[in-house]
């Protein structure tokens, strides 16, 4: 009897998770269709924009253990950093 209860519980969990996943797939497909139809009807509303490229100033070691040069660069960057954020 305990084994059957475990089987029923596992089947219920599997069914609920499958239903949630199916609903999420339908939501994603419906939103994609909405965006496609909007673009077909009014292409001017579908303009894309990106922010300009800005090179990162973040300094991090290339591996797990930083080399002496990497430690020096991190120290130089910390000295020149703005303490106010």
VENUR-V48959 format. One record per backbone hydrogen bond with DSSP energy under -0.5 kcal/mol. CO is the residue of the C=O (numbers start at 0). NH is the residue of the N-H. Records with the same first field share a line. If there is no record, write none. Layout:
CO: NH / NH
This chain:
0: 4
1: 5
2: 6
3: 7
4: 8
5: 9
6: 10
7: 11
8: 12
9: 13
10: 14
11: 15
12: 16
13: 17
14: 18
15: 19
16: 20
17: 21
18: 22
19: 23
20: 24
21: 25
22: 26
23: 27
24: 28
25: 29
26: 30
27: 31
28: 32
29: 33
30: 34
31: 35
32: 36
33: 37
34: 38
35: 39
36: 40
37: 41
41: 44
42: 45
43: 46
57: 59
63: 65
66: 70
67: 71
68: 72
69: 73
70: 74
71: 75
72: 76
73: 77
74: 78
75: 79
76: 80
80: 82
81: 84
